[in-house]
Amino acid sequence: MASALSAHPHIEIKKSLFSTKAVFTPTQSRVKAVVLEYTPSEGERVARLLSMSPSEMIADIRQKGKPAAGANGNYRLELCLSDDQRFCAVQLLRFGDFQYKPVIEPRFFEGDDVAAIALLL
């Protein structure tokens, strides 16, 4: 996910002596990482949600509620969300053969579409 995020045209990686941070350049908002883990059934639901359009995703979450994240699970959702919620990058991974493997390639959302992903938090 880090390489996909750093390659995005609207993301600038700023390095200093003690830190590295990502910034969404159109709004100069800092991008922070969030990791959520899900059980197999909830992870499959997250995969279905991420395959939907943002409007379909919002409708589904409002109707059925958000997937329940847990402390340990074999699905891992890596999210990078800007402080102003105008940019988001997501990737879902599944644990198998002693490592996490991508279920979906990284997806990027900007503007109003980020609201759909924010509902997962």
Secondary structure as UniProt FT lines:
FT   HELIX           2..7
FT   TURN            9..10
FT   STRAND          11..15
FT   STRAND          20..24
FT   TURN            25..28
FT   STRAND          29..38
FT   HELIX           40..50
FT   HELIX           54..64
FT   STRAND          75..82
FT   TURN            83..84
FT   STRAND          87..96
FT   TURN            97..98
FT   STRAND          99..102
FT   STRAND          107..110
FT   HELIX           111..113
FT   HELIX           114..118
FT   TURN            119..120
//
